[in-house]
Amino acid sequence: MKQLTKAEEDIMQVLWELNEGNVAAIIAQLPEPKPAYNTVSTIVRILENKAFVGYRKEGRGHIYFPLIPKTEYSNQSLTKLVDGYFQGSFKSMVSFFVKKNDVSISEMESILKEINKDA
């Protein structure tokens, strides 16, 4: 799976939230300052070429929808992060974030409870 640029990820985040929409609907969900219509349209076409987005004709326009589930992209991105910066060790990654963010024992206990609840 190809990596996305920050701008492409921003558009995908909106499409994952909307499930589908035209360029105007995508722009409406983006924060200020809003990008130009042509900019978003170009990014959507790039996402089509990367096989992240599909479309259907509706009237004179297109309705775009994600082809790649958010969870699939998230898992791939996380794996790349762990492999690239933590030598494939999730333990090293978690340890890094715990130390870097000064996570308290009570926060760690809360995290472990959440993990165990989902397991």
URQUI-V585355 format. One line per field, one symbol per residue. ss: DSSP state (a for helix, b for strand, c for the rest). psi: psi as a letter, one per 40 degrees, with the letter a starting at -180 (. if undefined). burial: + if it has 24 or more other C-alpha atoms within 12 Angstrom, else -. Layout:
ss->???
psi->???
burial->???
This chain:
ss->cccccaaaaaaaaaaaaaccbcaaaaaaacccccccaaaaaaaaaaaaacccbbbbbbccbbbbbbcccaaaaaaaaaaaaaaaaccccaaaaaaaaaaaccccaaaaaaaaaaaaaac
psi->hiiiiddddddddddddddiiiddddddeiiihhiidddddddddddddefdhiiihhbeaihiiidhidddddddddddddddeffehdddddddddddefhiddddddddddddde.
burial->---+---++-++++++--+++++++++-++---------++-+++-+----++++-------++++++---------------------------------------------------
